Amino acid sequence: MKEKRETILLGGAGLLIGVIAVLLVKLGNPANMGFCIACFLRDTAGAMGLHRAGAVQYLRPEIVGLILGSFLLALGRKEFSPKGGSSPVTRFLLAMCVMVGCLMFLGCPFRMVLRISGGDGNALLGLAGFACGIGVGVLFLKKGYSLKRNYKQTKAEGAALPILTLALLLLAVIVPVLFFATEAGGGPGGSHAPLLISLAAGLIVGAVAQLTRLCMVGGIRDLILFRSVRLLMGFVGIFAAALICNLAFGFFKFGFAGQPVAHNDGLWNFLGMLLVGYGSTLLGGCPLRQLVLTGEGNTDSAVTVLGFLAGAALCHNFSLASSANGPTLNGKIAVVVCIVIVSIVAVANTFGKEKGR
């Protein structure tokens, strides 16, 4: 009975988030990008000057809201539990690799679902790659993969990144000249819903995701390991609600060519999301889940989020990120290299431990 209630709650949460995501597009966010953790972190990295790609620079209030929403609800539910210290450098490296995969595909798992609900056939190839990547990660989990244990941290340590994100947003509002921003019409960074609406949307999604433990990686992982569809119901709800709203607003456009902020190179859409699924499984959650855990005081997830930011900066500083014209040669090389790096981490933390390492 408890599991049934949780499944219904997850489905309802997904429906709410799906509606919010499409409404954000209606109010100004890029098409099929009401929410995208990878894209929004990329824009935020640009706003802070970590990269100089002028088309993708904007400190996204949704990211701040997601972390703060989780933080506030965790405090209210007495689930704020600071902990960390589990292989921080390894997590940082894995997060950078995951971001390389996201920016090859041009989206995180959250946006992948939103792209499918908007009719983008390329995202179906991404979904196939994502599931395959999680499947590879699960093979290592079955063999005993794990990173080092974490330890209890101080409340100040756990609250550091949530407070810092709020401080950055306030600074961007009070002294906007300190931050870079894409001009309206200048690219994805120049398309955004009003600040307060974006922040409110982030707060709601962050709180709902904290309450329900929403995680796309966890959903597919549990389906493979335990034949459980409970966690997947959240993303089924997101897809259903977003599909209905896209149809209602006239946003739905089925096809592979000419999709917004997307390319139609099937192989690299597949491999990009394979890398995302593989790396996220080893990290213990998708990018959305990492932001939510950061709000709960998990400093390992905070390090992971910093790794995402660094990965986004790397992608745009060295021409690794794809565009509507397709993937770059540098990006293709980077994806292959990152799959190798993630595999080395997986092997070292599975079989290396058996040898006393």
Steps between C-alpha positions, in 0.01 A plus 500: 500500500783742589674432169174562313455836675858596417447402136188717478684788670786472251261497206318806634828680562604426143175642364554822696862535386407429137241779504748742660768417242276579202361813665858627537542457123176690446637778721834528323733204557645335186279249319507147647714646781261594776747327729843366414756462776795472262394793282420723797832420672675574169323838481588569863866414439496750214342768718787459748757532222617139515453490123446776242244342267279806462188306399475309829557741789230554763490423872196273500268558800359149452832350618499718811137411563558127461774496763317736738169316460665176601693674778193662656284188482783284638530740795125493554483120487813466717677324213783752470791266571844636404740226393780456250862411441436207265768518228446870418758517220356191331149646524619831355660317207192284438280811507715669236467190281122496546482864392702420187234239414215741576641771275564249223129412513399858591307417813481308826265205565230748608520687169516169313148421627382853418646472149315171444177661621556777244533251214880498468584156359871553565430479873371143455851403387630683805263300721629174351860605568410617851342164585800313360740714704304431817502130410881502479519683834267245659736220394769661715256559787422129498873424521540723807582845362502774763691812587637560848256545789392849597517665841286736703569867426416821683176681421703796372675270253174354376336840463796666324400440136126572545588832665763578236252446215253738665778756550595476133142562390464800731830639375389453139182697573665776704818539293419347158807657337714239680343220296489415130159469336390405150299771330139422408497303177871430524465131582354264763645709782296797381170311527362478849184534703471790748744469790250461784293244307813301418611510862155393624492215247841382619391513864192289426687242291783481754257442786297242306814315390627495859169366627471223240871411444444553127789363292500375140819300546360342815180413314671308219754350742223366723314368197809300398598386850164447671240514220349798684338781301422720802773763447432509126144616559621851571647532155199330342294775663736771371475360147119468508437850636759663274359319195147620572617856563720503188203388292274758664744788439593386148861427598495133390694432180591142423813430300879482502602806298465859609424430865574788741848505657572149373688315226405185310825302509357177638826328592627788713162562660512134604862504620462833679214372711669162547780692668246692712325183614826316567661781699182592688453140614849502649425836665179366651249726328411718202591874489159597643550261791847643567354851538232371736754311711710815515202673657479219755855575613684230305841655429592216263214615280614860543842399365320323216308818413827695495633231266201558270584873489864426424397253231273757338783754496736240351252413226456859383861607545628211287217461246372172638132600516268420211277752328199484270754434221613179670786376716855629464803280439638608837171399661504155342855438621407626848200266527714197414773608741243557775344156449848355547557712815164397649583134426836532675325647806244218491764226477728658762217532751362153434786259442784715635356473849514120484874528463531706815518835330 
